Structure formats: C-alpha cells, structure tokens
Amino acid sequence: MADQAKTTKNRQSEKLWTPLFIFIIIMTLCSFMVGQGLNSGTSVYLNHLGQGATLAGILAAIFSAAAGITRIACGPLIDSAGRVVVMLGGTIFMVVGTALPVFVSDITIFSLCRILQGIGFSAATTAAATAASDVLPLSRLGEGVGYYGLGQALAMSIGPALALFLVNTNPPENLYLGLSAMAALALVMTLLCRYEKNLKRLPESSTYRLRMEAKQKKGKVENKETHKDEGFLHRFFELRALPGMLPMLVLSPAFGFGIFFMGLYGTSLGYVNAGLFYTVSAIAMIVVRLASRAFMDKVAPIKVMTGAVLCGVVGFVMTYFGAQNEILFYAAGIPYGLCLGIANPLNQAVAVKNTPAERWGAANALFLLSNDIGIGVASAVWGVVNDLAGFSTTIVCVIFCIVASLVVAWFAYPNHGLTEQVPKG
C-alpha cells in the first residue's frame, strides 16, 4: 500500500501542462482547423466559381492521396531528421498551399495547392503527434494524449463553421486568407516547440529525454547495423504499433460516417440545424478528454475500449431512431463524441506504448494512416450503401463495425489489454 501511495504521489507530481505541451496543442488545433476548414469550404468556394461537385470530389481525393502518401514517408523521416524539422516543413507547405488560391484561381494551380495542403497537413499533424508523446511524462502518457486530442476535437466543431462563414463573405477568397493566417500561427507555434537540442525543457521521465541522455552518455554511438538490416517494410511501417492501429482501422469507418454523412442524414430528415450534431459531439469529446485522468493509464485498455464501444453503439442506435425524433438525433452526438474522444487517444497510446521510443514517429504515422484509410475507404462504401439501401441500412453496418473493433482489440492488445502496456526501450 505504501509503495502504491508513493507511486500515485510521484505520478501526480509530474507536471503535464508544460509550455511545450501547450504550444503543441495550439499548433495541432490550428493545423486541424486548416485541414477541416479546407475540406468543408473548398466545395462551396468552387461553387462560387461556377464549378460542379465532381471537381470538388476529385480535389478531395487529391488531398487525401497526398496526405496518405505523406503519412507513409513521414514515419522514418520524423525518427531520423527530427520531429520539429518535419513539423516546420509541414506548416510551411500548409501556409503556401493555403495562401496561393488568394492570388491565383487557375484550376491547375488549385490542384497543385490541394497537393501542397495534403502534404503539409499530414506532415505537420503526424510529427506533432510524435512530439506530444515526447514532451509528456511517461506515467501520464495516455492521459496526456487524451488532452492533446483536444485540438482535433475543437477543430471539428470550429473549423467547418469558420470556413463556411469565410467562404460566404465577399470575396470568397477570404476563406484562404483566413485559413492561411491560421496556418501561419501553426508555423509560429512550431518555432516555439524546439526541444530536441534542449532536453532540459522535457519532463525528467520523458521517454525521449531518457533515451537521448543515455545516447549522449555513450558518446552518441548508434547501432548502425540495426538500421542497415531493416527491411523496406519495417522502415516505413512500425508493425509493433499494430495493436493500437488495428482496432482503430475497424472503428474509424463509424467516424467516417459521422464526418461525411451525418449532416446529410439530418438534412434528408428535414432537420434545419443538422450541424448541431457536430457541436454536441465536439463538446462531449472535450469533456471526456478533460476527464481522462480518471481512467487513462489507470484502467486496463480493454475495459476502456469496451466503454468506448458501448458509447458508440448507443450513439448510432439513437441516430437510427433519430429519424422519428429530432431531439434524439442531436442527443446522439453525446455518446458518439464520447466514443471518439475515448477510443482515439486510447488506441494511439497503445500503439505508442507497444513501440520502442526511437520508432514513435513511424508508429504514429501508421496509426494516423489507419484513420485515413478507414475513414476514406469506408466513406466511399457508405455512399454506395446509402444510395442502394438507405441510411438505416448504413447505420446498421456502422454498428457492426463498432462491435467488431472491440473483438479486434481483445486479440490485438498485448495480454488482451488486461494490464497496462509498458513502453519499449
């Protein structure tokens, strides 16, 4: 009991909200505001130019492809070149890609801008996720990852609303002017996040700090044999992150439906304020992440995942019956937001904790790629199912994905998730 009390006291004494961590959260908020804003505002902007939805769809695919390819390349680059270097490059790409449409409306240049936006967004957010893991005390990693996700949660609510407001002002290019200013703020925050050459800015139990200090004591000698013998697959994909990646891959189609089709579903039901669902869900995500200290790093991962899955099932059952009740439709955003707010940081923490610290960049890249694939591919499938069988059938399929993610987690989590994962080397 005395040892347990001492451990709890030490854990509580480790500072979580350092300036570095706050800078990274703000940088993440700005980056996701830009990404969410571009995805929701581009189609409206093109409509102002007299272009159809087909071009908007093609440009969305270009953005997604650029982001996905960048995720793959970023993993080893983050681990070799450094977190801040990749964050810096990503935010610069975001600034350039978002600012250019203010001055040029040519469709060819516009397509190039979508590539730059996808590369920049993906590089910046992948590196930021790894940097967040670096600057957190080891014993509060899961809790900290939950707080880190606040930037994404806020962006889901604020980003689309801000973009739609800006694009409907005169001129509509204000969309890109406002979002490029947000990207510039992300760049400033990145410049304040330098810690790789000043390890004393990190908590004493930071895994990154401990690893780099140990390396310095050894005279900065690295085991080049290991890097030399790595295969192509291992270099770009950290397969030890699969325990966290696989459950999220199966669960993310549910979030894909929420992101791309929930507004359309509500609108098809005649609900004028269908976007209120997103506001409610974002509030729920923020609340659960602020409360994550009560269970993250303290409760077995499989138990936490079970709670998230139950919330997801309840949310989509409410959505199903929300076809007859508008209030029920909006209220479904609460359990939906709880599911997303718990499952995402939980599985990211599992992926990171199961991976050696020197491979956290590749681990985060693989985890985020699973989100991109699950949401992107499933969204195309849901569109077909909607057209062929209607929203009610699609929602049943979504519920099946949510339940299946728990089954995958049971087999994927180390020790079936019954004990807390201990970070590797």
Secondary structure as UniProt FT lines:
FT   HELIX           2..13
FT   HELIX           19..48
FT   TURN            49..50
FT   HELIX           53..81
FT   HELIX           83..103
FT   HELIX           107..134
FT   HELIX           138..140
FT   HELIX           141..148
FT   HELIX           150..167
FT   TURN            172..173
FT   HELIX           174..191
FT   TURN            196..197
FT   HELIX           199..201
FT   TURN            204..205
FT   HELIX           207..217
FT   TURN            218..219
FT   HELIX           224..229
FT   HELIX           232..236
FT   HELIX           239..241
FT   HELIX           242..268
FT   TURN            269..270
FT   TURN            272..275
FT   HELIX           276..290
FT   HELIX           292..294
FT   TURN            295..298
FT   HELIX           301..321
FT   TURN            322..323
FT   HELIX           326..331
FT   HELIX           333..353
FT   HELIX           357..359
FT   HELIX           360..389
FT   HELIX           391..412
FT   HELIX           414..417
//
